[in-house]
């Protein structure tokens, strides 16, 4: 069948195939550029800030029990903590009867002596 085609017809078929391949290549490039842009946007999202105040919680058989108030960067707070606002930390130290960590001394930073 290809013996019946003229040279011009064959070149037109090759050109059509090349245009098809070029379109596929362009679509693949566009997809990869979009993925790269999405990854760059995701990388720009900053993690949430560390809490300024933390409440360490003891595991007890009857449930969780508050242990001490810590500053957000205290390494002695342990793994079981809850983030607190400044007001919550003040209330916990003054009204809640929860102790201040003796290492990071959040009471000093909060102005509670």
Backbone as XML, in Angstrom:
<?xml version="1.0"?>
<chain id="A" units="angstrom">
  <residue number="1" name="UNK">
    <atom name="N" x="0.813" y="-1.182" z="0.000"/>
    <atom name="CA" x="0.000" y="0.000" z="0.000"/>
    <atom name="C" x="0.863" y="1.255" z="0.000"/>
  </residue>
  <residue number="2" name="UNK">
    <atom name="N" x="1.969" y="1.223" z="0.766"/>
    <atom name="CA" x="2.837" y="2.384" z="0.796"/>
    <atom name="C" x="3.558" y="2.581" z="-0.532"/>
  </residue>
  <residue number="3" name="UNK">
    <atom name="N" x="3.583" y="1.536" z="-1.364"/>
    <atom name="CA" x="4.212" y="1.678" z="-2.685"/>
    <atom name="C" x="3.392" y="2.590" z="-3.582"/>
  </residue>
  <residue number="4" name="UNK">
    <atom name="N" x="2.114" y="2.723" z="-3.310"/>
    <atom name="CA" x="1.229" y="3.541" z="-4.143"/>
    <atom name="C" x="1.259" y="5.010" z="-3.741"/>
  </residue>
  <residue number="5" name="UNK">
    <atom name="N" x="1.853" y="5.339" z="-2.599"/>
    <atom name="CA" x="1.889" y="6.717" z="-2.134"/>
    <atom name="C" x="3.044" y="7.473" z="-2.779"/>
  </residue>
  <residue number="6" name="UNK">
    <atom name="N" x="2.776" y="8.709" z="-3.085"/>
    <atom name="CA" x="3.847" y="9.533" z="-3.645"/>
    <atom name="C" x="4.776" y="9.973" z="-2.513"/>
  </residue>
  <residue number="7" name="UNK">
    <atom name="N" x="5.901" y="10.484" z="-2.899"/>
    <atom name="CA" x="6.860" y="10.946" z="-1.913"/>
    <atom name="C" x="6.270" y="12.088" z="-1.098"/>
  </residue>
  <residue number="8" name="UNK">
    <atom name="N" x="5.508" y="12.958" z="-1.740"/>
    <atom name="CA" x="4.866" y="14.070" z="-1.059"/>
    <atom name="C" x="3.865" y="13.575" z="-0.020"/>
  </residue>
  <residue number="9" name="UNK">
    <atom name="N" x="3.071" y="12.558" z="-0.352"/>
    <atom name="CA" x="2.116" y="11.990" z="0.597"/>
    <atom name="C" x="2.834" y="11.375" z="1.803"/>
  </residue>
  <residue number="10" name="UNK">
    <atom name="N" x="3.928" y="10.701" z="1.560"/>
    <atom name="CA" x="4.696" y="10.101" z="2.654"/>
    <atom name="C" x="5.242" y="11.176" z="3.591"/>
  </residue>
  <residue number="11" name="UNK">
    <atom name="N" x="5.741" y="12.262" z="3.011"/>
    <atom name="CA" x="6.262" y="13.351" z="3.836"/>
    <atom name="C" x="5.145" y="13.990" z="4.662"/>
  </residue>
  <residue number="12" name="UNK">
    <atom name="N" x="3.946" y="14.088" z="4.078"/>
    <atom name="CA" x="2.821" y="14.645" z="4.835"/>
    <atom name="C" x="2.438" y="13.729" z="6.004"/>
  </residue>
  <residue number="13" name="UNK">
    <atom name="N" x="2.512" y="12.438" z="5.814"/>
    <atom name="CA" x="2.213" y="11.483" z="6.890"/>
    <atom name="C" x="3.259" y="11.605" z="8.001"/>
  </residue>
  <residue number="14" name="UNK">
    <atom name="N" x="4.530" y="11.697" z="7.621"/>
    <atom name="CA" x="5.600" y="11.850" z="8.605"/>
    <atom name="C" x="5.419" y="13.155" z="9.381"/>
  </residue>
  <residue number="15" name="UNK">
    <atom name="N" x="5.069" y="14.228" z="8.647"/>
    <atom name="CA" x="4.855" y="15.514" z="9.309"/>
    <atom name="C" x="3.686" y="15.429" z="10.284"/>
  </residue>
  <residue number="16" name="UNK">
    <atom name="N" x="2.621" y="14.771" z="9.946"/>
    <atom name="CA" x="1.467" y="14.612" z="10.833"/>
    <atom name="C" x="1.849" y="13.824" z="12.084"/>
  </residue>
  <residue number="17" name="UNK">
    <atom name="N" x="2.632" y="12.771" z="11.923"/>
    <atom name="CA" x="3.087" y="11.977" z="13.064"/>
    <atom name="C" x="3.986" y="12.818" z="13.969"/>
  </residue>
  <residue number="18" name="UNK">
    <atom name="N" x="4.886" y="13.605" z="13.361"/>
    <atom name="CA" x="5.771" y="14.452" z="14.161"/>
    <atom name="C" x="4.975" y="15.530" z="14.914"/>
  </residue>
  <residue number="19" name="UNK">
    <atom name="N" x="3.939" y="16.088" z="14.283"/>
    <atom name="CA" x="3.105" y="17.089" z="14.973"/>
    <atom name="C" x="2.392" y="16.437" z="16.157"/>
  </residue>
  <residue number="20" name="UNK">
    <atom name="N" x="1.922" y="15.200" z="15.979"/>
    <atom name="CA" x="1.279" y="14.468" z="17.075"/>
    <atom name="C" x="2.263" y="14.261" z="18.221"/>
  </residue>
  <residue number="21" name="UNK">
    <atom name="N" x="3.473" y="13.830" z="17.919"/>
    <atom name="CA" x="4.497" y="13.608" z="18.949"/>
    <atom name="C" x="4.873" y="14.915" z="19.633"/>
  </residue>
  <residue number="22" name="UNK">
    <atom name="N" x="4.962" y="16.009" z="18.882"/>
    <atom name="CA" x="5.284" y="17.305" z="19.462"/>
    <atom name="C" x="4.184" y="17.748" z="20.424"/>
  </residue>
  <residue number="23" name="UNK">
    <atom name="N" x="2.941" y="17.510" z="20.084"/>
    <atom name="CA" x="1.826" y="17.831" z="20.970"/>
    <atom name="C" x="1.897" y="17.039" z="22.262"/>
  </residue>
  <residue number="24" name="UNK">
    <atom name="N" x="2.215" y="15.742" z="22.158"/>
    <atom name="CA" x="2.365" y="14.917" z="23.359"/>
    <atom name="C" x="3.491" y="15.435" z="24.234"/>
  </residue>
  <residue number="25" name="UNK">
    <atom name="N" x="4.597" y="15.794" z="23.613"/>
    <atom name="CA" x="5.742" y="16.313" z="24.352"/>
    <atom name="C" x="5.376" y="17.622" z="25.053"/>
  </residue>
  <residue number="26" name="UNK">
    <atom name="N" x="4.673" y="18.514" z="24.341"/>
    <atom name="CA" x="4.259" y="19.782" z="24.943"/>
    <atom name="C" x="3.328" y="19.557" z="26.128"/>
  </residue>
  <residue number="27" name="UNK">
    <atom name="N" x="2.395" y="18.609" z="26.027"/>
    <atom name="CA" x="1.487" y="18.326" z="27.137"/>
    <atom name="C" x="2.240" y="17.759" z="28.332"/>
  </residue>
  <residue number="28" name="UNK">
    <atom name="N" x="3.207" y="16.888" z="28.090"/>
    <atom name="CA" x="4.007" y="16.318" z="29.180"/>
    <atom name="C" x="4.825" y="17.399" z="29.866"/>
  </residue>
  <residue number="29" name="UNK">
    <atom name="N" x="5.406" y="18.304" z="29.086"/>
    <atom name="CA" x="6.173" y="19.407" z="29.665"/>
    <atom name="C" x="5.268" y="20.272" z="30.530"/>
  </residue>
  <residue number="30" name="UNK">
    <atom name="N" x="4.066" y="20.583" z="30.042"/>
    <atom name="CA" x="3.130" y="21.414" z="30.807"/>
    <atom name="C" x="2.740" y="20.729" z="32.122"/>
  </residue>
  <residue number="31" name="UNK">
    <atom name="N" x="2.491" y="19.422" z="32.092"/>
    <atom name="CA" x="2.147" y="18.678" z="33.313"/>
    <atom name="C" x="3.295" y="18.722" z="34.320"/>
  </residue>
  <residue number="32" name="UNK">
    <atom name="N" x="4.519" y="18.504" z="33.839"/>
    <atom name="CA" x="5.674" y="18.515" z="34.745"/>
    <atom name="C" x="5.927" y="19.909" z="35.310"/>
  </residue>
  <residue number="33" name="UNK">
    <atom name="N" x="5.734" y="20.945" z="34.500"/>
    <atom name="CA" x="5.896" y="22.305" z="35.007"/>
    <atom name="C" x="4.856" y="22.611" z="36.077"/>
  </residue>
  <residue number="34" name="UNK">
    <atom name="N" x="3.618" y="22.140" z="35.890"/>
    <atom name="CA" x="2.572" y="22.355" z="36.888"/>
    <atom name="C" x="2.906" y="21.621" z="38.187"/>
  </residue>
  <residue number="35" name="UNK">
    <atom name="N" x="3.407" y="20.391" z="38.086"/>
    <atom name="CA" x="3.813" y="19.643" z="39.286"/>
    <atom name="C" x="4.923" y="20.370" z="40.026"/>
  </residue>
  <residue number="36" name="UNK">
    <atom name="N" x="5.920" y="20.866" z="39.271"/>
    <atom name="CA" x="7.026" y="21.588" z="39.901"/>
    <atom name="C" x="6.526" y="22.863" z="40.579"/>
  </residue>
  <residue number="37" name="UNK">
    <atom name="N" x="5.599" y="23.571" z="39.925"/>
    <atom name="CA" x="5.056" y="24.794" z="40.514"/>
    <atom name="C" x="4.264" y="24.474" z="41.777"/>
  </residue>
  <residue number="38" name="UNK">
    <atom name="N" x="3.491" y="23.384" z="41.757"/>
    <atom name="CA" x="2.724" y="22.994" z="42.946"/>
    <atom name="C" x="3.663" y="22.611" z="44.087"/>
  </residue>
  <residue number="39" name="UNK">
    <atom name="N" x="4.739" y="21.909" z="43.771"/>
    <atom name="CA" x="5.713" y="21.534" z="44.803"/>
    <atom name="C" x="6.392" y="22.774" z="45.377"/>
  </residue>
  <residue number="40" name="UNK">
    <atom name="N" x="6.682" y="23.756" z="44.522"/>
    <atom name="CA" x="7.307" y="24.990" z="45.009"/>
    <atom name="C" x="6.340" y="25.760" z="45.898"/>
  </residue>
  <residue number="41" name="UNK">
    <atom name="N" x="5.044" y="25.782" z="45.530"/>
    <atom name="CA" x="4.054" y="26.465" z="46.369"/>
    <atom name="C" x="3.923" y="25.758" z="47.714"/>
  </residue>
  <residue number="42" name="UNK">
    <atom name="N" x="3.922" y="24.437" z="47.700"/>
    <atom name="CA" x="3.803" y="23.678" z="48.948"/>
    <atom name="C" x="5.030" y="23.890" z="49.831"/>
  </residue>
  <residue number="43" name="UNK">
    <atom name="N" x="6.192" y="24.030" z="49.232"/>
    <atom name="CA" x="7.412" y="24.229" z="50.006"/>
    <atom name="C" x="7.428" y="25.605" z="50.667"/>
  </residue>
  <residue number="44" name="UNK">
    <atom name="N" x="6.709" y="26.588" z="50.074"/>
    <atom name="CA" x="6.680" y="27.930" z="50.631"/>
    <atom name="C" x="5.786" y="28.047" z="51.850"/>
  </residue>
  <residue number="45" name="UNK">
    <atom name="N" x="4.907" y="27.100" z="52.065"/>
    <atom name="CA" x="4.005" y="27.150" z="53.208"/>
    <atom name="C" x="4.814" y="26.850" z="54.467"/>
  </residue>
  <residue number="46" name="UNK">
    <atom name="N" x="4.809" y="27.782" z="55.368"/>
    <atom name="CA" x="5.582" y="27.627" z="56.602"/>
    <atom name="C" x="4.805" y="26.770" z="57.596"/>
  </residue>
  <residue number="47" name="UNK">
    <atom name="N" x="5.499" y="25.999" z="58.383"/>
    <atom name="CA" x="4.810" y="25.228" z="59.414"/>
    <atom name="C" x="4.247" y="26.179" z="60.466"/>
  </residue>
  <residue number="48" name="UNK">
    <atom name="N" x="3.240" y="25.750" z="61.183"/>
    <atom name="CA" x="2.688" y="26.629" z="62.212"/>
    <atom name="C" x="3.750" y="26.930" z="63.272"/>
  </residue>
  <residue number="49" name="UNK">
    <atom name="N" x="3.679" y="28.104" z="63.859"/>
    <atom name="CA" x="4.689" y="28.448" z="64.867"/>
    <atom name="C" x="4.558" y="27.550" z="66.090"/>
  </residue>
  <residue number="50" name="UNK">
    <atom name="N" x="5.675" y="27.362" z="66.735"/>
    <atom name="CA" x="5.677" y="26.553" z="67.965"/>
    <atom name="C" x="4.879" y="27.297" z="69.029"/>
  </residue>
  <residue number="51" name="UNK">
    <atom name="N" x="4.190" y="26.565" z="69.886"/>
    <atom name="CA" x="3.416" y="27.251" z="70.925"/>
    <atom name="C" x="4.342" y="28.005" z="71.872"/>
  </residue>
  <residue number="52" name="UNK">
    <atom name="N" x="3.855" y="29.122" z="72.361"/>
    <atom name="CA" x="4.642" y="29.929" z="73.289"/>
    <atom name="C" x="4.624" y="29.315" z="74.681"/>
  </residue>
  <residue number="53" name="UNK">
    <atom name="N" x="3.511" y="28.662" z="75.002"/>
    <atom name="CA" x="3.355" y="28.051" z="76.326"/>
    <atom name="C" x="2.795" y="26.648" z="76.149"/>
  </residue>
  <residue number="54" name="UNK">
    <atom name="N" x="3.233" y="25.732" z="77.000"/>
    <atom name="CA" x="2.767" y="24.346" z="76.925"/>
    <atom name="C" x="2.384" y="23.857" z="78.316"/>
  </residue>
  <residue number="55" name="UNK">
    <atom name="N" x="1.445" y="22.943" z="78.323"/>
    <atom name="CA" x="1.041" y="22.279" z="79.560"/>
    <atom name="C" x="1.417" y="20.817" z="79.418"/>
  </residue>
  <residue number="56" name="UNK">
    <atom name="N" x="2.306" y="20.340" z="80.283"/>
    <atom name="CA" x="2.655" y="18.919" z="80.236"/>
    <atom name="C" x="1.580" y="18.134" z="80.985"/>
  </residue>
  <residue number="57" name="UNK">
    <atom name="N" x="1.275" y="16.966" z="80.434"/>
    <atom name="CA" x="0.195" y="16.140" z="80.968"/>
    <atom name="C" x="0.766" y="14.793" z="81.375"/>
  </residue>
  <residue number="58" name="UNK">
    <atom name="N" x="0.422" y="14.349" z="82.558"/>
    <atom name="CA" x="0.834" y="13.033" z="83.044"/>
    <atom name="C" x="-0.219" y="12.016" z="82.645"/>
  </residue>
  <residue number="59" name="UNK">
    <atom name="N" x="0.218" y="10.846" z="82.299"/>
    <atom name="CA" x="-0.722" y="9.767" z="81.999"/>
    <atom name="C" x="-1.052" y="9.075" z="83.312"/>
  </residue>
  <residue number="60" name="UNK">
    <atom name="N" x="-2.319" y="9.045" z="83.622"/>
    <atom name="CA" x="-2.768" y="8.393" z="84.854"/>
    <atom name="C" x="-3.852" y="7.383" z="84.508"/>
  </residue>
  <residue number="61" name="UNK">
    <atom name="N" x="-4.089" y="6.442" z="85.416"/>
    <atom name="CA" x="-5.101" y="5.408" z="85.145"/>
    <atom name="C" x="-6.497" y="6.000" z="85.072"/>
  </residue>
  <residue number="62" name="UNK">
    <atom name="N" x="-6.736" y="7.104" z="85.759"/>
    <atom name="CA" x="-8.064" y="7.717" z="85.746"/>
    <atom name="C" x="-8.175" y="8.807" z="84.680"/>
  </residue>
  <residue number="63" name="UNK">
    <atom name="N" x="-7.192" y="8.956" z="83.821"/>
    <atom name="CA" x="-7.218" y="9.968" z="82.770"/>
    <atom name="C" x="-5.990" y="10.850" z="82.831"/>
  </residue>
  <residue number="64" name="UNK">
    <atom name="N" x="-5.973" y="11.867" z="81.989"/>
    <atom name="CA" x="-4.833" y="12.771" z="81.933"/>
    <atom name="C" x="-4.891" y="13.756" z="83.094"/>
  </residue>
  <residue number="65" name="UNK">
    <atom name="N" x="-3.731" y="14.051" z="83.644"/>
    <atom name="CA" x="-3.633" y="14.973" z="84.768"/>
    <atom name="C" x="-2.569" y="16.018" z="84.429"/>
  </residue>
  <residue number="66" name="UNK">
    <atom name="N" x="-2.917" y="17.303" z="84.592"/>
    <atom name="CA" x="-1.978" y="18.379" z="84.296"/>
    <atom name="C" x="-0.798" y="18.308" z="85.253"/>
  </residue>
  <residue number="67" name="UNK">
    <atom name="N" x="0.390" y="18.501" z="84.716"/>
    <atom name="CA" x="1.600" y="18.399" z="85.527"/>
    <atom name="C" x="2.222" y="19.769" z="85.773"/>
  </residue>
  <residue number="68" name="UNK">
    <atom name="N" x="2.625" y="20.455" z="84.703"/>
    <atom name="CA" x="3.311" y="21.737" z="84.875"/>
    <atom name="C" x="3.158" y="22.582" z="83.623"/>
  </residue>
  <residue number="69" name="UNK">
    <atom name="N" x="3.334" y="23.883" z="83.795"/>
    <atom name="CA" x="3.331" y="24.826" z="82.682"/>
    <atom name="C" x="4.782" y="25.023" z="82.251"/>
  </residue>
  <residue number="70" name="UNK">
    <atom name="N" x="5.004" y="25.053" z="80.926"/>
    <atom name="CA" x="6.347" y="25.204" z="80.364"/>
    <atom name="C" x="6.338" y="26.306" z="79.315"/>
  </residue>
  <residue number="71" name="UNK">
    <atom name="N" x="7.518" y="26.848" z="79.038"/>
    <atom name="CA" x="7.645" y="27.724" z="77.879"/>
    <atom name="C" x="7.613" y="26.841" z="76.635"/>
  </residue>
  <residue number="72" name="UNK">
    <atom name="N" x="7.352" y="27.440" z="75.485"/>
    <atom name="CA" x="7.200" y="26.662" z="74.261"/>
    <atom name="C" x="8.440" y="25.907" z="73.839"/>
  </residue>
  <residue number="73" name="UNK">
    <atom name="N" x="9.620" y="26.373" z="74.223"/>
    <atom name="CA" x="10.862" y="25.726" z="73.806"/>
    <atom name="C" x="11.507" y="24.859" z="74.890"/>
  </residue>
  <residue number="74" name="UNK">
    <atom name="N" x="10.798" y="24.611" z="75.969"/>
    <atom name="CA" x="11.357" y="23.819" z="77.066"/>
    <atom name="C" x="11.506" y="22.357" z="76.653"/>
  </residue>
  <residue number="75" name="UNK">
    <atom name="N" x="12.675" y="21.816" z="76.857"/>
    <atom name="CA" x="12.927" y="20.424" z="76.510"/>
    <atom name="C" x="12.493" y="19.449" z="77.591"/>
  </residue>
  <residue number="76" name="UNK">
    <atom name="N" x="12.131" y="19.955" z="78.739"/>
    <atom name="CA" x="11.734" y="19.094" z="79.852"/>
    <atom name="C" x="10.225" y="18.845" z="79.888"/>
  </residue>
  <residue number="77" name="UNK">
    <atom name="N" x="9.500" y="19.341" z="78.908"/>
    <atom name="CA" x="8.040" y="19.220" z="78.943"/>
    <atom name="C" x="7.561" y="17.814" z="78.602"/>
  </residue>
  <residue number="78" name="UNK">
    <atom name="N" x="8.380" y="17.017" z="77.966"/>
    <atom name="CA" x="7.988" y="15.653" z="77.615"/>
    <atom name="C" x="7.211" y="15.611" z="76.305"/>
  </residue>
  <residue number="79" name="UNK">
    <atom name="N" x="6.677" y="14.432" z="76.008"/>
    <atom name="CA" x="5.987" y="14.239" z="74.737"/>
    <atom name="C" x="4.507" y="14.588" z="74.811"/>
  </residue>
  <residue number="80" name="UNK">
    <atom name="N" x="3.920" y="14.426" z="75.970"/>
    <atom name="CA" x="2.481" y="14.673" z="76.119"/>
    <atom name="C" x="2.263" y="16.112" z="76.585"/>
  </residue>
  <residue number="81" name="UNK">
    <atom name="N" x="2.025" y="17.002" z="75.637"/>
    <atom name="CA" x="1.807" y="18.407" z="75.966"/>
    <atom name="C" x="0.597" y="18.942" z="75.224"/>
  </residue>
  <residue number="82" name="UNK">
    <atom name="N" x="0.109" y="20.051" z="75.708"/>
    <atom name="CA" x="-0.984" y="20.779" z="75.062"/>
    <atom name="C" x="-0.549" y="22.231" z="74.923"/>
  </residue>
  <residue number="83" name="UNK">
    <atom name="N" x="-0.813" y="22.816" z="73.761"/>
    <atom name="CA" x="-0.480" y="24.217" z="73.546"/>
    <atom name="C" x="-1.411" y="25.096" z="74.376"/>
  </residue>
  <residue number="84" name="UNK">
    <atom name="N" x="-0.881" y="26.203" z="74.851"/>
    <atom name="CA" x="-1.665" y="27.130" z="75.670"/>
    <atom name="C" x="-1.425" y="28.553" z="75.194"/>
  </residue>
  <residue number="85" name="UNK">
    <atom name="N" x="-2.408" y="29.398" z="75.399"/>
    <atom name="CA" x="-2.224" y="30.825" z="75.178"/>
    <atom name="C" x="-1.610" y="31.434" z="76.435"/>
  </residue>
  <residue number="86" name="UNK">
    <atom name="N" x="-1.204" y="32.669" z="76.347"/>
    <atom name="CA" x="-0.623" y="33.356" z="77.501"/>
    <atom name="C" x="-1.638" y="33.437" z="78.644"/>
  </residue>
  <residue number="87" name="UNK">
    <atom name="N" x="-2.880" y="33.739" z="78.280"/>
    <atom name="CA" x="-3.924" y="33.862" z="79.301"/>
    <atom name="C" x="-4.179" y="32.518" z="79.988"/>
  </residue>
  <residue number="88" name="UNK">
    <atom name="N" x="-4.199" y="31.459" z="79.223"/>
    <atom name="CA" x="-4.415" y="30.127" z="79.805"/>
    <atom name="C" x="-3.261" y="29.752" z="80.735"/>
  </residue>
  <residue number="89" name="UNK">
    <atom name="N" x="-2.042" y="30.082" z="80.323"/>
    <atom name="CA" x="-0.881" y="29.777" z="81.169"/>
    <atom name="C" x="-0.940" y="30.574" z="82.471"/>
  </residue>
  <residue number="90" name="UNK">
    <atom name="N" x="-1.308" y="31.852" z="82.384"/>
    <atom name="CA" x="-1.438" y="32.669" z="83.591"/>
    <atom name="C" x="-2.502" y="32.103" z="84.523"/>
  </residue>
  <residue number="91" name="UNK">
    <atom name="N" x="-3.646" y="31.740" z="83.944"/>
    <atom name="CA" x="-4.732" y="31.191" z="84.747"/>
    <atom name="C" x="-4.328" y="29.871" z="85.392"/>
  </residue>
  <residue number="92" name="UNK">
    <atom name="N" x="-3.613" y="29.027" z="84.649"/>
    <atom name="CA" x="-3.194" y="27.736" z="85.191"/>
    <atom name="C" x="-2.246" y="27.912" z="86.370"/>
  </residue>
  <residue number="93" name="UNK">
    <atom name="N" x="-1.358" y="28.889" z="86.271"/>
    <atom name="CA" x="-0.395" y="29.111" z="87.348"/>
    <atom name="C" x="-1.016" y="29.802" z="88.563"/>
  </residue>
  <residue number="94" name="UNK">
    <atom name="N" x="-1.924" y="30.727" z="88.320"/>
    <atom name="CA" x="-2.472" y="31.502" z="89.435"/>
    <atom name="C" x="-3.726" y="30.883" z="90.028"/>
  </residue>
  <residue number="95" name="UNK">
    <atom name="N" x="-4.634" y="30.415" z="89.197"/>
    <atom name="CA" x="-5.907" y="29.912" z="89.697"/>
    <atom name="C" x="-6.004" y="28.389" z="89.656"/>
  </residue>
  <residue number="96" name="UNK">
    <atom name="N" x="-5.296" y="27.777" z="88.744"/>
    <atom name="CA" x="-5.429" y="26.335" z="88.557"/>
    <atom name="C" x="-4.582" y="25.498" z="89.494"/>
  </residue>
  <residue number="97" name="UNK">
    <atom name="N" x="-3.667" y="26.103" z="90.179"/>
    <atom name="CA" x="-2.826" y="25.354" z="91.103"/>
    <atom name="C" x="-1.804" y="24.469" z="90.407"/>
  </residue>
  <residue number="98" name="UNK">
    <atom name="N" x="-1.519" y="24.740" z="89.158"/>
    <atom name="CA" x="-0.533" y="23.947" z="88.414"/>
    <atom name="C" x="0.823" y="24.605" z="88.601"/>
  </residue>
  <residue number="99" name="UNK">
    <atom name="N" x="1.836" y="23.799" z="88.808"/>
    <atom name="CA" x="3.169" y="24.329" z="89.080"/>
    <atom name="C" x="3.855" y="24.785" z="87.799"/>
  </residue>
  <residue number="100" name="UNK">
    <atom name="N" x="4.837" y="25.638" z="87.976"/>
    <atom name="CA" x="5.680" y="26.089" z="86.875"/>
    <atom name="C" x="6.886" y="25.158" z="86.783"/>
  </residue>
  <residue number="101" name="UNK">
    <atom name="N" x="7.334" y="24.916" z="85.585"/>
    <atom name="CA" x="8.518" y="24.078" z="85.384"/>
    <atom name="C" x="9.716" y="24.735" z="86.074"/>
  </residue>
  <residue number="102" name="UNK">
    <atom name="N" x="10.461" y="23.982" z="86.875"/>
    <atom name="CA" x="11.602" y="24.590" z="87.577"/>
    <atom name="C" x="12.796" y="24.854" z="86.656"/>
  </residue>
  <residue number="103" name="UNK">
    <atom name="N" x="12.772" y="24.331" z="85.424"/>
    <atom name="CA" x="13.899" y="24.505" z="84.514"/>
    <atom name="C" x="13.725" y="25.719" z="83.603"/>
  </residue>
  <residue number="104" name="UNK">
    <atom name="N" x="12.559" y="25.838" z="82.972"/>
    <atom name="CA" x="12.354" y="26.950" z="82.035"/>
    <atom name="C" x="11.722" y="28.170" z="82.702"/>
  </residue>
  <residue number="105" name="UNK">
    <atom name="N" x="11.152" y="28.000" z="83.885"/>
    <atom name="CA" x="10.579" y="29.063" z="84.701"/>
    <atom name="C" x="9.607" y="29.971" z="83.923"/>
  </residue>
  <residue number="106" name="UNK">
    <atom name="N" x="8.482" y="29.425" z="83.465"/>
    <atom name="CA" x="7.513" y="30.252" z="82.751"/>
    <atom name="C" x="6.876" y="31.304" z="83.637"/>
  </residue>
  <residue number="107" name="UNK">
    <atom name="N" x="6.864" y="31.068" z="84.945"/>
    <atom name="CA" x="6.289" y="32.060" z="85.858"/>
    <atom name="C" x="7.079" y="33.369" z="85.816"/>
  </residue>
  <residue number="108" name="UNK">
    <atom name="N" x="8.376" y="33.278" z="85.617"/>
    <atom name="CA" x="9.213" y="34.464" z="85.542"/>
    <atom name="C" x="8.872" y="35.264" z="84.278"/>
  </residue>
  <residue number="109" name="UNK">
    <atom name="N" x="8.723" y="34.567" z="83.154"/>
    <atom name="CA" x="8.399" y="35.249" z="81.897"/>
    <atom name="C" x="6.988" y="35.813" z="81.906"/>
  </residue>
  <residue number="110" name="UNK">
    <atom name="N" x="6.075" y="35.156" z="82.630"/>
    <atom name="CA" x="4.697" y="35.624" z="82.702"/>
    <atom name="C" x="4.490" y="36.697" z="83.771"/>
  </residue>
  <residue number="111" name="UNK">
    <atom name="N" x="5.495" y="36.917" z="84.592"/>
    <atom name="CA" x="5.395" y="37.926" z="85.630"/>
    <atom name="C" x="4.691" y="37.439" z="86.878"/>
  </residue>
  <residue number="112" name="UNK">
    <atom name="N" x="4.609" y="36.123" z="87.063"/>
    <atom name="CA" x="3.993" y="35.529" z="88.248"/>
    <atom name="C" x="5.107" y="35.034" z="89.151"/>
  </residue>
  <residue number="113" name="UNK">
    <atom name="N" x="5.179" y="35.547" z="90.348"/>
    <atom name="CA" x="6.262" y="35.115" z="91.250"/>
    <atom name="C" x="5.727" y="34.384" z="92.443"/>
  </residue>
</chain>
